[in-house]
Amino acid sequence: MATGSSEISIIAERYASAIYELADESKILDDIALDLRNLQNMLEESEDLTKATRSPLIDSHDKAMAMQSILEQAGANQLTQKFIGVVARNNRLFILPAMIRAFLLELANRRGEITAEVTSAKKLDALQLEDVTNVLRNTLGSKVTVDAKLDSSLIGGLVVKIGSRMIDASIKSKLQRLQLAMKGAQ
């Protein structure tokens, strides 16, 4: 028997595959990827939007109308708007983050790109993000897509995850190592 999270993952992958095929057929993969990244950012930045997409108390039609309005204001492609409308009417907006991740992962895999999750204490500006991307591209020798995340508990520095590898250059972990070293010296 499948667990709840694996069922969600399977559903998310099916939706992601469907929009991927539609976008590929229409030759607008980059447009859809940009729309979905923007939507992902909106969900991460707005607790109210996240709650609304997950609330069982809000009617699916109302969710679809709200998402339509949000996507129109964001200038999203018509395919993105229609697709998210279908997801909303099917009461599946709660899987939207997983669906977006699955779509972006599929896109990266088919393009031979490596996705690096870069977590920082403060939002990286465009120049910093470009610098990190260039360093990773030169180090790995392949196309790299950076998925930027925020974690204020890091205090400063970066944590970079690429597949199962992790490089933790955060001030938080340096302080923890220093604290452990000091305890051992006593």
C-alpha positions as CSV (number, residue, x, y, z in Angstrom):
1,M,0.0,0.0,0.0
2,A,1.4,3.4,-1.0
3,T,1.9,6.1,1.6
4,G,0.2,9.5,1.4
5,S,3.4,11.3,0.3
6,S,4.2,8.7,-2.4
7,E,0.6,9.0,-3.7
8,I,1.0,12.8,-3.8
9,S,4.3,12.4,-5.6
10,I,2.8,10.1,-8.2
11,I,-0.1,12.5,-8.8
12,A,2.3,15.5,-9.0
13,E,4.5,13.7,-11.5
14,R,1.5,12.8,-13.7
15,Y,0.3,16.5,-13.7
16,A,3.9,17.7,-14.3
17,S,4.3,15.2,-17.2
18,A,1.0,16.4,-18.7
19,I,2.0,20.1,-18.7
20,Y,5.5,19.2,-19.9
21,E,4.1,17.4,-22.9
22,L,1.6,20.2,-23.7
23,A,4.4,22.8,-23.4
24,D,6.8,20.8,-25.4
25,E,4.2,20.3,-28.2
26,S,3.6,24.0,-28.3
27,K,7.3,24.8,-28.1
28,I,6.9,27.0,-25.0
29,L,8.8,25.0,-22.4
30,D,10.8,28.0,-21.2
31,D,7.6,30.2,-20.9
32,I,5.9,27.5,-18.8
33,A,9.0,26.9,-16.7
34,L,9.2,30.7,-15.9
35,D,5.5,30.8,-15.0
36,L,5.9,27.8,-12.7
37,R,9.0,29.2,-11.1
38,N,7.2,32.5,-10.5
39,L,4.2,30.6,-9.0
40,Q,6.6,28.7,-6.8
41,N,8.1,31.9,-5.6
42,M,4.6,33.3,-4.9
43,L,3.7,30.2,-2.9
44,E,6.9,30.5,-0.9
45,E,6.5,34.2,-0.2
46,S,2.8,34.2,0.6
47,E,1.6,32.1,3.5
48,D,-2.0,33.2,2.7
49,L,-1.7,31.9,-0.8
50,T,-0.3,28.6,0.4
51,K,-3.1,28.2,3.0
52,A,-5.7,29.0,0.3
53,T,-4.4,26.4,-2.1
54,R,-4.4,23.7,0.7
55,S,-7.7,24.7,2.4
56,P,-10.5,22.1,2.0
57,L,-12.9,24.9,3.1
58,I,-12.5,26.9,-0.1
59,D,-14.6,25.6,-3.0
60,S,-12.5,24.3,-6.0
61,H,-14.3,26.8,-8.3
62,D,-13.4,29.7,-6.1
63,K,-9.8,28.5,-6.0
64,A,-9.7,28.2,-9.8
65,M,-11.0,31.7,-10.1
66,A,-8.5,33.1,-7.6
67,M,-5.6,31.3,-9.3
68,Q,-6.8,32.6,-12.7
69,S,-6.7,36.1,-11.4
70,I,-3.3,35.7,-9.9
71,L,-1.8,34.2,-13.0
72,E,-3.4,36.8,-15.3
73,Q,-1.9,39.6,-13.2
74,A,1.5,37.9,-13.3
75,G,1.3,37.7,-17.1
76,A,1.4,33.9,-17.2
77,N,1.0,32.1,-20.5
78,Q,-2.5,30.9,-21.4
79,L,-1.4,27.3,-21.2
80,T,-0.2,27.8,-17.6
81,Q,-3.5,29.6,-16.7
82,K,-5.6,26.8,-18.2
83,F,-3.6,24.1,-16.7
84,I,-3.6,25.5,-13.2
85,G,-7.3,26.0,-13.6
86,V,-7.8,22.3,-14.3
87,V,-5.6,21.5,-11.3
88,A,-7.7,23.7,-9.1
89,R,-11.0,22.4,-10.4
90,N,-9.8,18.9,-9.7
91,N,-9.1,19.9,-6.1
92,R,-5.3,19.2,-6.6
93,L,-3.8,22.6,-5.7
94,F,-2.3,21.2,-2.6
95,I,0.2,19.3,-4.8
96,L,1.2,22.4,-6.7
97,P,4.6,22.7,-5.1
98,A,5.4,19.0,-5.7
99,M,4.1,19.3,-9.3
100,I,6.3,22.4,-10.0
101,R,9.3,20.6,-8.6
102,A,8.6,17.5,-10.8
103,F,8.1,19.7,-13.9
104,L,11.4,21.6,-13.3
105,L,13.2,18.3,-12.6
106,E,11.9,16.7,-15.8
107,L,12.9,19.8,-17.8
108,A,16.4,19.8,-16.3
109,N,16.8,16.0,-16.9
110,R,15.8,16.2,-20.5
111,R,18.1,19.1,-21.1
112,G,21.0,17.4,-19.3
113,E,21.1,20.1,-16.6
114,I,22.0,19.6,-13.0
115,T,19.9,21.3,-10.4
116,A,21.6,22.7,-7.4
117,E,19.6,23.8,-4.3
118,V,21.4,26.8,-2.9
119,T,20.1,27.9,0.5
120,S,21.2,31.3,2.0
121,A,20.3,33.4,5.0
122,K,19.2,36.3,2.8
123,K,17.8,36.4,-0.7
124,L,20.6,36.4,-3.2
125,D,20.4,39.3,-5.7
126,A,20.7,38.6,-9.5
127,L,24.5,39.2,-9.5
128,Q,25.1,36.9,-6.6
129,L,22.9,34.2,-8.1
130,E,24.8,34.5,-11.4
131,D,28.1,34.2,-9.6
132,V,27.0,31.1,-7.7
133,T,25.7,29.6,-11.0
134,N,28.9,30.3,-12.8
135,V,31.1,28.8,-10.1
136,L,28.9,25.6,-10.0
137,R,28.9,25.4,-13.8
138,N,32.7,25.7,-13.9
139,T,33.1,23.2,-11.1
140,L,30.7,20.6,-12.4
141,G,31.5,21.1,-16.1
142,S,27.8,21.0,-17.1
143,K,24.6,23.1,-17.3
144,V,23.5,24.1,-13.8
145,T,20.1,25.4,-12.7
146,V,20.1,27.0,-9.3
147,D,17.1,26.6,-7.1
148,A,17.5,29.4,-4.5
149,K,16.0,28.9,-1.0
150,L,16.0,31.0,2.1
151,D,16.8,29.9,5.7
152,S,17.4,32.8,8.1
153,S,18.8,30.4,10.7
154,L,21.9,30.0,8.6
155,I,23.0,33.5,9.8
156,G,25.2,33.8,6.7
157,G,27.0,31.8,4.0
158,L,25.5,29.1,1.8
159,V,24.4,25.5,1.8
160,V,24.6,23.9,-1.6
161,K,22.9,20.5,-2.4
162,I,23.5,18.7,-5.6
163,G,21.9,15.3,-5.7
164,S,23.1,13.5,-2.6
165,R,26.1,15.8,-2.1
166,M,26.0,18.8,0.2
167,I,28.4,21.6,0.8
168,D,27.7,23.5,4.0
169,A,29.5,26.8,4.2
170,S,27.0,28.5,6.5
171,I,28.0,30.5,9.6
172,K,25.5,28.4,11.6
173,S,27.4,25.1,10.9
174,K,30.8,26.8,11.4
175,L,29.6,28.0,14.9
176,Q,28.3,24.5,15.7
177,R,31.7,23.0,14.7
178,L,33.5,25.6,16.8
179,Q,31.2,24.9,19.8
180,L,31.9,21.1,19.5
181,A,35.6,21.7,19.2
182,M,35.5,23.9,22.3
183,K,33.6,21.3,24.3
184,G,36.2,18.7,23.3
185,A,39.1,21.0,24.5
186,Q,37.7,21.2,28.0
